[in-house]
Amino acid sequence: MILQRLDGRRPVSFTIPPMTIRSIFKRLGLTSPWSVEVAIALLGLGAGVGLMPVLIFYAGATALGRYEGASLGHLYHSLFVGLGEGSVASWIVFLGPYGLYLLFKALQAWWRAGTHLT
């Protein structure tokens, strides 16, 4: 057992305060609902453009193996060409993370509306 001599002081605490998404947004100065939605939209679109193609490439390379001529740059090129041509698959890759967030919000609103009816 370790004895501490406090001398009227509080003991040193090694706990981290909880980091909720609201506290992070408040720390960034995003307090209005519109600014929070814009920040989440930009975060979702950034994840769709920056993270999703990388995850798709490495998941495909791991599951199926690499094929000749495959590169991450070629994947990005084909996705951006697909955006210009109106390819649904390219739009789903880029808008997917934000679309999942919107789906979650819609399901949450539907759930809350159902609880108010009973």
Long-range contacts (C-beta under 8 A, 24 or more apart in sequence): 40-98, 40-101, 41-98, 44-95, 44-97, 44-98, 44-99, 44-100, 44-101, 45-94, 45-95, 45-97, 45-98, 47-97, 47-98, 48-93, 48-94, 48-95, 48-96, 48-97, 48-98, 49-94, 51-97, 52-93, 52-94, 52-96, 52-97, 53-79, 53-93, 56-93
